[in-house]
Amino acid sequence: MLPQASFSRLVSRAAGLPRAIGRPDLTTTTTIRTLRTVAETVPKSSIKILRLVDAVRQWRRPHMANYRSVGLVPTMGALHEGHFSLIRAAARENHHVVVSIYVNPAQFGIKEDLASYPVTWETDVAALARLDREFADDGANLGRISAVFAPTTTEMYPSGFPGQEVDSKGSFVTITPVAEVLEGASRPTFFRGVATVCMKLFNIVQPDRVYFGQKDVQQTVIIKRMVKDFMMPTEVVICPTTREADGLALSSRNVYLGPRRRSVAVVLSKALRAAEHVYKNGQLNRSDVLGAANNVAKTVLEAQKELPADQRVAFEVDYISLADPDTLQEVDAVDAAKGAILSGAIKMQPVEQAQSGEDLGHSGGPAVRLIDNIILAPKAE
C-alpha cells in the first residue's frame, strides 16, 4: 500500500483540490475506495490488484487514450498451465494483460459445486508474479501482466445476488439456441451465467482482445456469437487445449479427482481420439465416428466393474457429440469441407470404497464433471 502522504496526494489530484488542503476526508467515498484499490499490488511485482469497477475504468482510460492494447484473460482462479498459456498468448499480442479472478455464482446450478470450488488466491497471485517476471526476461513479448481484476459478487451484481434457477429474475444475457444444447442441455443456467459475466467483464475492462481455451469449445462459440451480435469491439482469441502428458485436458476441477479417479479420467480424451482416428481414415458417418468413441468408453467402464470396490472407478458418459462447428447442432455425417466439433462430457462418481489413507482429492472427492473436445478439421479436396 502507498504511504498516507502519497495516498493523500493521489486523492488531491483525483478530486481536483489543492495539494495543501487535499485530505482523504474531503473527497467522496467512491474516490477513496477507488484509489485504495489502485494502490494495491501483487507482492513482489508491479501487478495492480483492482477490486472495483471504477478502479478498472480509471486504470484503463489512459491506455485507451495512448492507443495501448489490452488483452483480457477471464478466469475463476485455481490457475493452472492452461490459464498460463492463455496469459502468455495475451502478453505476446498486447501492451497490457488483465487477468480476472472471479468465481461467478451465476454459472453454477443449485446443486453444483459453488461452495466447494477451489479458491487459491495466494497461490494464484504468486504464480502470476512469477509469470510476469518470466515476461520481463523474455524480450519476445509485447507486454506484461498489468492488473488482476478481483471483484466481489456485490461489485459484479449490484442489484443483488444472481439467481441460479432457470426462471430467476434479473439482468441476464442469453444466447440461443447454441447455449441450449450439449452442456446447456445438462446445465440449463450455465451459459446464461457465462455470457452475463463475460458481457460485464468486457464492458468493464474494454479489452482489445479476450483469450479463451478450446477445451471449453461451446463457450467459445457462444462468446463469439455474443460479440458479433452485440457488435462489441473485441477480438475473441481461441488457444489450443493444454493437456497432461497422457492427454487429460487441464481443468481447475481436476483437483477433485485424486490419483485413483485421475488415472481413469483420461478415458474421455482417449474416446475422442479414437473417433478422430476413424474420421482421419475416411469415415464421415455419425455412427462410425461416434461408435469408435463409445466403444472405448464402454470397454473401460466394463473393465472397472470387474475390479474390487476399493480399486474401481465409476463414471457415467453424459454425451458424446458430433456437431456442426457453427450451430452446434448434431450432424448425421461430417461435411468434409466444413469439418465438425467432436465433444463429450463424463461424470466421475465418488469413490465407492476408500482405501486406508487414500487421497480422494479436493473436498473429499465429490462427483466431478469433465468435458473435452477435438476439432475435426475440414479435409482438402
Summary of the structure (lengths in Angstrom):
residues: 381
radius of gyration: 23.2
end to end distance: 61.7
largest distance: 79.9
contacts: 1213
relative contact order: 0.10
helix: 43%
strand: 17%
